[in-house]
Amino acid sequence: MISVEIYSPELKARWDEVVRGSRNGTFLHLRDYMDYHSHRFSDMSLVAMRDGKPLAVLPACREGDTLFSHRGLTYGGWLMPLRHFDASTMLHVWNLMLDLLREHGIKHLIYKPVPHIYHRYPAEEDLYAAFRCGARIIQCNLSATIDLDEPLPFDRGNKSNVNVAVKNGVVVQESSDWNGYWQVLNALLEEKYGHPAVHSLQEIELLHSRFPHNIKLYTATVAGELLAGVVMYYCGGEVAHSQYIASTPHGRELKALPAIFDFLIKLASDDGYRYFDFGISTEQGGLYLNEGLSSQKCRMGGRGIVYNTYEIKLDN
């Protein structure tokens, strides 16, 4: 017997057990990550139960008559076990889910599945079920990813930039200077977009303390001066994902960011990761492509991976 119910805090340990054993979950789906910003969202995560035991989980939150999976996460569809969970089971779970959502007055489901590069084993039964339930793509964000099994090299310009950085004494290393880097990052974001980073300094430090092996900061310095940095999210041995990328004017002059990425890509490969993901180069749900940013990632070996978002309208 399978049922779908709304998550409650007493299921935390069992939720995390499902995530860790799933084909497509990452540390972002563990409750210690999800719940750090619980004050911002009305959690309505779902749990599929089989014979009274959690089988699969859906990170989700509610806003009015819409369920999002999940507004506070980059991705977060149904997280499925490796065994005893096939397409027919997924269809059954979706039908039960939609019935439950209707009972709670939900009229729209916004669904952000986990992109395939994060899968430890193929896990796209949810996409088939979404199609069967009338899903349509409403966002298509484009990222750039390197297949570390067969990485493409930097182009001539980036190789030259790395050499410039080395000749100027730029040093790249893991850093604990979150405060100093957040000042550099927020200054750049305020200048470009008029707002600071999504995570506050206190939030990113909290998350780093909870997941020190998954969330790391790497910086480029010269003679102690902070030039540039990248925050890395390491996901389950599959994906090394870069975000919060910033440089000072002096850092751009000394080509600090190409040096950081050269270091990080080699590090991810040496550590056995399958993919290095630069992150998206799109805005407005994919309607705007930052062509300069996309080209820059391409010249370092990245090629396109999409992060799709689907909408399912519920007939009540």
N, C-alpha and C positions, 0 to 999 in steps of 0.2 A: 504494500500500500504506500502510495506517495501522496504527500500533501505539501502545500506551500503556506507558510505563516510569516508574520512580521517578526523581525529580529528583536530580541530583548537582551539587556545587558548580561543576564545570567548565562547566556549562550556564548559569551566572549571566548572562553577557552576552546570550545568546540568549533566556533567560527574560524579561529586561527588555525586549528588543526585541519579543517577543510582547505583553507587557503594554501597552507604549506604542502598539502598533498595533491593539490589540483594540477591540471595540465597547463593552466593559463593564468594563475594568480601570481602577483608579485608582492613585495613587502608593502607597497602602497595600500594593499587591501587588508592588511592586518589591522586590528582594531586600535592598536596604539598609534598607528599613523592616521587612520581615518578620524579618530575621535579627538585629535588635538584641536580641531576647529569645529567641534560639535556645537559650539555656541552660535555658529554662523548658519547652520543648516538644521532643518527638521528631519532627522534621520528616519527613514522608512525602508531600511534594508530588508531583504527577503531571504528566507531560508527554505529550501526544498528538503523535506524530511522523508525518509523511507523507514518504515517500521519504528518510528520514534527517534531515529538518529539523523543528524544533518548529513545531507547528500551533496548538495550544491548550494552556493550562496550568491546573492546579487547585492553589491553595494549600491545604495540608493538613498535619495532624499526627496522630500515632498515640498512643493510650492504651489499652494492653491489646489487646482484640479489636475496638476501635472506631476508625474513622478520622473525624476532624473536619475540616471545611473552613471555617475554621481556628479553633482555640480562642483564638488571640491576635489575631484580627481581627474587626471588627464584621460583615463580610460577606466572602465569598470563594468563589464557585462557579467553574464552568468559565469561563475568559476566552477569548473567541472572536474570530477574525479577521473583518474586514468582508466579505471575499469568499471564495468557494469553500468555504463551510462552512454547509450547510443542515441541515434537521431530520433527514434520513436519515443525514448524517454524524454528527450529535450522538448519535443512537441507537446507531450503530456504536461510537462512542467510549465511551458508557456501558456497552455490553455488554463491550467489551474491558476497561474499568476494573473492572467487577464480577468478571470472570474473574481479573484480576490480584489483586484484593483477596482473593478466596477462596484463591488460591495462597499468600497470606501470612497466612492464618488470621484475616482480618477478618470479623466477623459482623454488624457494624452500621456504617452510614455516616450521619453527622450532617452535613447539607448546608445551608449558609447562602448562598443565591444573592445576587448583587448586586441591590439594589432598583432598580426601573426608572428612578428619577430620576437615577441615576448613569450610565445608558447614554448613550453618544454616538450610538448608533443602536440600534434595537430588537434585543434579545438574550435572548429567553426560550425558545429551543429547549431549554435545559437543564431548564426547568420541565416541559415536555412529556415529555422523556425520563425525568425523575424520576417523573412520574405513571405512565408506562408500566412503570416498574420497581417500582411498588407503594409509592411514597412517601406518608407521611402527615405532616401538620403537627403538630409537637410544641411549637412556640413561636410566638406571634404578638405581637410587640412593636409598639406604636403610637407613631409619631413625629408631629410637626406640621411641615408644610412650606408655604412660601409660593411660589406661582408668580409669579416676578418679571416675567413678561410681562404679567400682570394682577393686581398685588398688591392685597390687601384692606387698607384703612387700619387703623391703631390705633383701638381704641374710645375713647370720650370720656375714660375714666379714665386710659388710658395716655398720651393726648395731653396731658392735664393734668399727669401725672407728669413727662413730658419738659420741660414748661414750668417746673415746680418745680425740676428739676435745673439748667436753664439759669439761672434766677434766682438759684440758690445758688452759681453759679460753677463747676459741675461741668464738668471738661474730659475729653473722651474722645479717646484717641489710641492708636496702636500703641506697644507698650512692650517693653523688653528686660529688665524687672525680673522675670524668672522666679522668682528666689529669694523676693522679697517677696510675689509673688502666690501662690506655692505654700504659703507659711505661712498666708495667709488661707484658701486653698482647703482645706488639710488640717485647719485648726481647725474649719471648718464641717462637713466630712465626718466628722470624729471625733465632733463633737457630735451630728450627726443619725444617723449609721450605725455609728459605732464603729470606723471604719477609714479610712486615708488614701486618696489617689488611687491608681488602678491604676498609673499611671506615676509613678515616683519623679522627684524634681527632676533627677537626673542623666540619667535616661532621656529626659525631655521635652526637656532641653537638647541631648542628643545628636541626637534626631530633628529638632529645629529646625535644628541645624547642618547636617544632611544634606539637609533639605528647607526651606530658609529662605523660599521663595516659596509653599510649601504650608501650613506650620504657623506661625501667628502669634498673638501675645498682644495683646489690646486691654484697656486699663484705664481706669477713671474715677477721677479724682483731684480734690481741692479743696485749694488751697494746699499742694500737695505730699503730701497724705495719700492713701494708697491706699484707695479705697472699695469697688471691685468690679472684676471682670474676666471675660473670656470668652476661651477658646482657640478659634481658628478653624482648621478644616481646609478648604483650598481644593482641590477635586477636579476637575481637568481642564477648567475653564471651565463645567462643568455645575452643580455643587453647592457652595455655601458652607455648611459644616456647623459648627454651634456645639457646644461641649462644655466641660466643666470650668467651669461657671458658678458664681460665688460672690460674695457681698457681705458686708461688715462690718455691724454694727448701725447705724453712722453712715451707711453707704452706703444702707441700706434707708430710713433717715429722709430722706435727700436724693434718693431715687428714682434712684439711679445706674444700676441695671440697665436700666430702660426707656430711659434716655438712650443707653446702650451699644448696645442693640438697634436703636434708631432710627438710630443712626450706621451700624451694620454692615449693616443691610438696604439702606439707601441706597447704601452703598459697593459692596455686591455687585451691585446693579442697575446702577450706573454702570460697573462693571468687566465687565459683559456676562454675568454668571451667570444661568442659567435658574431655579434654585431656591435658596431659603434654607431650610435644614433645621435646626430647633431641637433635634433629638434626641428620644429616646424618653421617654415619661412613664409607663412601665410597669416593673414588677418581677416576679420569679418567673416569667420566661418569658412575661409577658403576663397572668398570672392576677390580678395586682393593678394597678389603674389609679390613679395619683396624680391624683385629680380636680382638685385645686387647681392643680397644675402644668400639667396638660393644658388647663384653662380659661384659665390665664394666657397660654399660647402661642396659644390660639385668639383671645384678645382682641387679640393683636398681628398677627393675620392668618393664622396657621397653620391648616392643615387636614390631615386624617389620611392618613398613609402607613404601610403596615405593613412590618416587617422580619420575614419568616417564616423559620422553621427547620424542616427536614424530616428525617425518619428513614426510612432504607431498611434493611430486614432482609435479609441475604444468606442464601439457602438453600444450605447446603454439601452 
